Amino acid sequence: MKLSCFIIDDEPLAIEILESYISKLDSIEIAGTFGNAIKAFEALKKAEVDVLFLDIQMPKLTGVEFLRSLKNPPLVIFTTAYRDYAVDGFELNAVDYLLKPISFERFLNAVNKVQDLKIRPPDQKQGSPDEKGYFFVNSGKEKVKIRLADVLCLESKGDYVLIKTLDKEVQTHATLTSMEKKLAGENFIRVHRSFMVNINKIERWSQTDICMEGQIIPIGRSYKQQTIQCFNKKFDAL
């Protein structure tokens, strides 16, 4: 499967660098380049793409504002010259963020993440984790079986996700966004840019944090409303 992408950046040099990197790969092609988000917004009405390389800090309309304006956005890889903006990227479920100057290695890693989300192995398509009661993850050179009922929470650790269960911790090379899609169901909810929890394991909660098995997990500002609504609905029914 060949990916299509838009590059949206107000810096011509940044666009040129990404164009150069993309030209080295057969797995991705450029469907359009744009110097501002407004032109890209209009283009998305006419064409669908798999991923956006989206600069965060742009005049008139920032990348964050642009992404929030889209009802059904493509996958997004944020690009930025400012490390502080990475938080915005994770709160909006970006696949990755690339800090300028962007190296080819980091670019390639981000593209691989998009491909992993777009193309699932056949065994992952035959029944969801909820239906099977378990799922497998790659951990080092092994594939480790994780039982859904044992999972407490998942924590983002950069390019990895730490899965915490009742008796072990398993680290896998993935994003929390990809795990969120994999575990989509009534018992798992993302409560913070860095945390996803198993609702059935919650011992107590407040407007700001959650306690499970003695661990305190914060509720992120951007996730607060949906988290509280979910908890009220879930626990009021019990």
C-alpha positions as CSV (number, residue, x, y, z in Angstrom):
1,M,0.0,0.0,0.0
2,K,1.4,3.4,-1.0
3,L,0.7,6.2,1.3
4,S,-0.3,9.7,0.1
5,C,0.5,12.8,2.0
6,F,0.2,16.6,2.2
7,I,3.1,18.7,3.4
8,I,1.9,21.9,5.2
9,D,4.6,24.3,6.3
10,D,5.3,28.0,5.9
11,E,9.0,27.4,5.5
12,P,10.1,26.5,1.9
13,L,13.3,24.9,3.2
14,A,11.3,22.6,5.5
15,I,9.1,21.5,2.6
16,E,12.2,20.8,0.4
17,I,13.7,18.6,3.1
18,L,10.6,16.5,3.4
19,E,10.3,16.3,-0.3
20,S,13.8,15.0,-0.5
21,Y,13.2,12.4,2.1
22,I,10.0,11.2,0.5
23,S,11.6,10.9,-2.9
24,K,13.9,8.2,-1.4
25,L,10.9,6.0,-0.5
26,D,8.6,3.9,-2.7
27,S,6.0,3.6,0.0
28,I,4.9,7.2,0.2
29,E,4.1,9.9,-2.3
30,I,3.3,13.6,-2.1
31,A,-0.2,14.7,-3.1
32,G,0.3,18.3,-2.4
33,T,2.5,20.9,-0.6
34,F,1.1,24.1,1.0
35,G,2.6,27.1,2.6
36,N,-0.3,27.7,4.9
37,A,-3.1,25.7,6.6
38,I,-5.9,27.6,4.9
39,K,-4.9,26.3,1.4
40,A,-4.5,22.8,2.8
41,F,-8.0,23.0,4.3
42,E,-9.5,23.7,0.9
43,A,-7.5,21.0,-0.7
44,L,-8.7,18.4,1.8
45,K,-12.3,19.1,0.6
46,K,-11.3,17.8,-2.8
47,A,-8.8,15.0,-2.1
48,E,-8.2,12.4,0.6
49,V,-4.7,11.6,1.9
50,D,-3.3,9.1,4.4
51,V,-1.1,11.5,6.4
52,L,-0.3,15.1,6.9
53,F,3.1,16.4,7.7
54,L,1.9,19.5,9.6
55,D,4.0,22.4,10.9
56,I,2.6,23.6,14.2
57,Q,3.7,27.3,14.3
58,M,2.3,29.0,11.2
59,P,0.7,32.4,10.7
60,K,-3.0,33.0,10.3
61,L,-3.9,29.4,11.3
62,T,-1.6,27.2,13.4
63,G,-1.2,23.5,12.8
64,V,-3.0,22.8,16.1
65,E,-5.9,25.1,15.2
66,F,-6.1,23.5,11.7
67,L,-6.2,20.0,13.0
68,R,-8.9,20.8,15.5
69,S,-11.0,22.3,12.7
70,L,-11.1,18.9,10.8
71,K,-14.0,16.6,11.5
72,N,-12.3,13.5,10.1
73,P,-8.6,14.3,9.8
74,P,-6.0,12.0,8.2
75,L,-3.2,10.7,10.4
76,V,-0.9,13.5,11.4
77,I,2.9,13.8,11.9
78,F,3.6,17.2,13.5
79,T,6.8,19.1,12.5
80,T,8.1,21.9,14.7
81,A,11.2,23.8,15.6
82,Y,10.0,24.1,19.2
83,R,10.2,21.1,21.6
84,D,7.5,22.6,23.9
85,Y,4.8,22.1,21.2
86,A,5.2,18.3,21.3
87,V,2.7,18.3,24.1
88,D,0.1,19.7,21.8
89,G,0.8,17.0,19.3
90,F,0.3,14.2,21.7
91,E,-2.9,15.7,23.1
92,L,-4.3,15.7,19.6
93,N,-3.4,12.1,19.1
94,A,-0.7,12.8,16.5
95,V,1.1,9.7,15.3
96,D,4.4,11.4,15.9
97,Y,6.2,14.8,16.0
98,L,9.4,15.6,14.3
99,L,11.7,18.2,15.8
100,K,13.4,20.4,13.3
101,P,16.0,20.0,11.9
102,I,14.5,16.7,11.0
103,S,16.9,13.8,10.4
104,F,16.1,11.1,7.9
105,E,16.2,8.4,10.6
106,R,13.4,10.2,12.6
107,F,11.4,10.8,9.5
108,L,11.6,7.2,8.5
109,N,10.6,6.1,12.0
110,A,7.5,8.3,11.8
111,V,6.5,7.0,8.4
112,N,6.8,3.4,9.7
113,K,4.4,4.3,12.5
114,V,1.9,5.5,9.9
115,Q,2.3,2.3,7.9
116,D,1.8,0.2,11.0
117,L,-1.5,1.9,11.6
118,K,-2.7,1.6,8.0
119,I,-1.6,-2.0,7.5
120,R,-2.4,-4.5,10.2
121,P,-1.1,-8.1,10.0
122,P,-3.9,-10.6,9.0
123,D,-4.0,-12.2,12.5
124,Q,-4.9,-8.9,14.0
125,K,-7.9,-8.5,11.7
126,Q,-9.5,-11.8,12.7
127,G,-11.4,-10.8,15.8
128,S,-10.8,-7.8,18.0
129,P,-8.9,-8.0,21.3
130,D,-12.2,-7.7,23.2
131,E,-13.6,-10.7,21.4
132,K,-10.6,-12.8,22.1
133,G,-9.9,-11.6,25.6
134,Y,-6.2,-11.1,24.8
135,F,-3.7,-9.6,22.4
136,F,-0.1,-10.0,21.5
137,V,2.6,-7.3,21.4
138,N,6.2,-7.3,20.2
139,S,8.6,-6.9,23.1
140,G,12.2,-7.2,22.0
141,K,12.5,-10.3,19.9
142,E,9.5,-11.9,21.5
143,K,5.7,-11.8,21.1
144,V,4.1,-11.4,24.5
145,K,0.5,-12.4,25.3
146,I,-1.4,-9.8,27.3
147,R,-4.8,-10.7,28.9
148,L,-7.2,-7.8,28.7
149,A,-8.6,-8.5,32.2
150,D,-5.1,-8.2,33.7
151,V,-4.2,-4.8,32.2
152,L,-4.2,-1.9,34.6
153,C,-3.0,0.9,32.3
154,L,-0.8,1.8,29.3
155,E,1.8,4.5,29.6
156,S,3.5,6.3,26.7
157,K,7.3,6.3,26.9
158,G,8.4,8.2,23.8
159,D,8.6,5.7,20.9
160,Y,7.4,2.9,23.3
161,V,4.3,2.0,25.3
162,L,4.7,0.4,28.7
163,I,1.8,-2.0,29.4
164,K,1.2,-2.5,33.1
165,T,-0.7,-5.6,34.3
166,L,-1.4,-7.1,37.7
167,D,1.9,-9.1,37.7
168,K,4.2,-7.6,35.0
169,E,5.2,-4.7,32.8
170,V,5.7,-5.2,29.1
171,Q,7.4,-2.6,26.9
172,T,6.5,-2.5,23.2
173,H,7.6,-0.3,20.3
174,A,4.3,1.5,19.5
175,T,2.4,4.8,20.1
176,L,-0.4,5.2,22.6
177,T,-2.6,6.3,19.7
178,S,-2.1,3.0,17.9
179,M,-2.8,1.1,21.1
180,E,-5.9,3.1,21.7
181,K,-7.2,2.1,18.3
182,K,-6.2,-1.5,18.9
183,L,-8.0,-1.7,22.3
184,A,-11.1,0.4,21.2
185,G,-13.9,-0.8,23.5
186,E,-16.0,0.1,26.5
187,N,-13.4,-1.0,29.1
188,F,-10.4,1.2,27.9
189,I,-10.2,4.9,27.8
190,R,-7.5,7.4,27.2
191,V,-7.4,9.8,30.1
192,H,-4.1,11.7,29.4
193,R,-1.7,12.2,26.5
194,S,0.5,9.6,28.3
195,F,-2.0,7.3,29.8
196,M,-4.8,4.9,28.9
197,V,-6.6,2.9,31.6
198,N,-8.7,-0.2,32.1
199,I,-12.0,1.2,33.6
200,N,-12.6,-2.1,35.4
201,K,-9.4,-1.7,37.5
202,I,-10.2,1.8,38.9
203,E,-10.4,1.8,42.7
204,R,-11.3,5.5,43.1
205,W,-11.2,8.7,41.0
206,S,-11.6,12.4,41.3
207,Q,-11.8,15.4,38.8
208,T,-8.0,15.3,38.6
209,D,-6.7,11.8,39.0
210,I,-7.4,8.0,39.2
211,C,-6.1,5.4,41.6
212,M,-5.7,1.8,40.6
213,E,-3.6,-0.8,42.5
214,G,-1.9,2.0,44.5
215,Q,-0.9,3.9,41.3
216,I,-2.0,7.5,40.8
217,I,-2.7,8.4,37.2
218,P,-3.5,12.1,36.2
219,I,-6.4,13.1,34.1
220,G,-5.2,15.4,31.3
221,R,-6.9,18.7,30.8
222,S,-7.8,17.9,27.2
223,Y,-9.3,14.5,28.2
224,K,-11.1,15.7,31.4
225,Q,-14.6,16.2,29.9
226,Q,-14.8,12.9,28.0
227,T,-13.2,11.0,31.0
228,I,-15.6,12.3,33.6
229,Q,-18.6,11.7,31.3
230,C,-17.5,8.2,30.7
231,F,-16.9,7.5,34.4
232,N,-20.2,8.9,35.4
233,K,-22.1,6.8,32.9
234,K,-20.1,3.6,33.7
235,F,-20.2,3.8,37.4
236,D,-23.7,5.2,37.8
237,A,-24.9,2.0,36.0
238,L,-23.3,-0.3,38.5
